[in-house]
Amino acid sequence: MQRFLNDLLGAIKDNLKLVGYFFLGLFSVGAFMYAVTFVIKIIIGDSFLIK
C-alpha cells in the first residue's frame, strides 16, 4: 500500500510539472501576442496621427 501511494504521488508530481510547463507556455504565448498587438497598435496609431 505504501509503495502504491508513493508511485501515485510521483505520478501526480510529474503530471503537475507537465501542467505547469503547459500553462507557462500558454502564458508566454499570450503575453507575446499581447505585446505584438500592442506594438502594432502603437505603429498604426502613430502613422494615423502623422496623417
N, C-alpha and C positions, 0 to 999 in steps of 0.2 A: 504493500500500500504506500509506504513512504517513497519507494523508488518511483512509483507511478506519479505521485504528486510532484516529485522533483522533475520528472520528464515533462509533466504538464506545465509547470512553472517555466521551464526552459523554453518550451514551445511558445508560450504566451509572450515571454520576453523577446524572442526572435521576431514574432509577428508584430509586436509593438514597435520594434526598431524599423521594420519594413513600413508599417503605417506611418511612423514618424518621418521617414525619408520621403514617402509619397506626399504627405501634406507639405513638407518642406519644399519639394519640387513644385507642387501646385502653387504654393505661396510665392516662390521666386518667379514662376512664370507669370502669375497675376501681377506682381509688382513690376516686372519687366514690361508687360503690356501696358500697364497704367503709365509708366514713365514714358514709353514710346508715344502713347496718345497725348500725353501732357506736352511733350516736346513738339509734336505735330501741331497741336492747338496753338502753341506759342508762335511757331513759324508762320502758320496760316494767319493767325491774328495779327502778327506784325506786318505781314505782306498786305493784309486788308487795310491796316492802319496807314501804311505808306501810300496806298492808292487813295 
